[in-house]
Amino acid sequence: MRRGTQGRGRRKAPADLRKLEEELQLLKQRQAELRQQIRRIRNSAGEIRKLEEKLEKYLAPAKWIVEQIKQLRPDWDETRFYQSVQPRQPARRGRRPRAEVQAGQG
């Protein structure tokens, strides 16, 4: 190495060191955020698959019913009927939590 020149890995003293440490912390934070985002995306793929399976369970009988109605009334408009139906959250299955049961009795 020649005199008067700095080696490849050397940097100027403390001011640059502080800046580099701050930048490193920001990069570590960004890395953690990106990893969390990747985890969320991977998890949501499984959740979407489960929801699609659930939707298929609801739609399969509905499609069969549509075929039955169309046999009875060929001009029946399933799209118009679908749009007239109001969305609602499915009812919970199983037992209600204890607080709801007690509140309903009083």
C-alpha positions, -999 to +999 in steps of 0.1 A: +000+000+000+014+034-009+018+061+017-007+089+018-035+069+003-062+051+023-069+015+019-102+004+003-120-003+036-110+028+054-133+058+059-130+092+073-133+093+111-163+098+135-187+119+115-189+094+087-190+065+112-221+080+128-238+085+094-229+049+085-243+035+117-275+055+112-278+042+077-272+007+089-300+010+115-323+023+088-314-006+066-320-031+094-354-015+101-363-016+064-352-053+062-374-061+092-404-044+076-398-062+043-395-096+061-428-089+079-444-079+046-432-112+030-446-132+059-480-114+056-481-122+018-473-158+024-499-162+051-525-144+031-521-169+002-532-197+026-560-176+039-573-168+004-571-205-005-593-213+026-618-186+017-620-198-019-627-234-006-654-220+017-669-200-011-669-231-033-689-249-006-716-222-007-716-217-045-718-253-056-753-259-042-764-224-053-753-232-089-773-264-088-804-244-076-799-219-104-800-248-129-832-260-113-849-226-116-837-222-152-854-255-160-887-242-146-882-206-160-857-204-189-858-166-190-849-162-154-820-136-150-795-150-124-773-119-126-801-095-117-811-118-089-775-120-076-772-082-076-805-079-057-792-100-028-778-080+001-745-092+015-743-103+051-718-120+073-724-157+079-738-167+113-713-180+138-713-217+142-712-236+175-719-224+210-722-187+218-697-172+243-709-173+279-714-135+282-739-135+253-758-165+267-761-148+302-770-114+287-798-131+266-813-148+297-815-116+318 
